[in-house]
Amino acid sequence: MKRNQGVARRLLETVEQHADSNGMDHFHLITLSSQFGDTQEDWQYASRLLVGSGFLTVEAGMVQLTWNGHELLGDLVNRQV
């Protein structure tokens, strides 16, 4: 699979919008992919890359942006990816 920065941006935006102080449910996050015309596979792959790169954390099935995740989201939005 190829990395897709548009999918990454939409995924990060979704976490930012839906997470509370504990994060948001990872399963719920992945199911929201269809609202954007993306596949669940695209979002699963992007979330694995974002977790592996330190932009997202997953604990007990809850997803949360890290400081660097917020920074990346700002960069992607500014570049209009």
Secondary structure, 3 states (H helix, E strand, C coil): CCCCHHHHHHHHHHHHHHCECCEEEHHHHHHHHHHHCCCHHHHHHHHHHHHHCCCEEEECCEEEECHHHHHHHHHHHHCCC
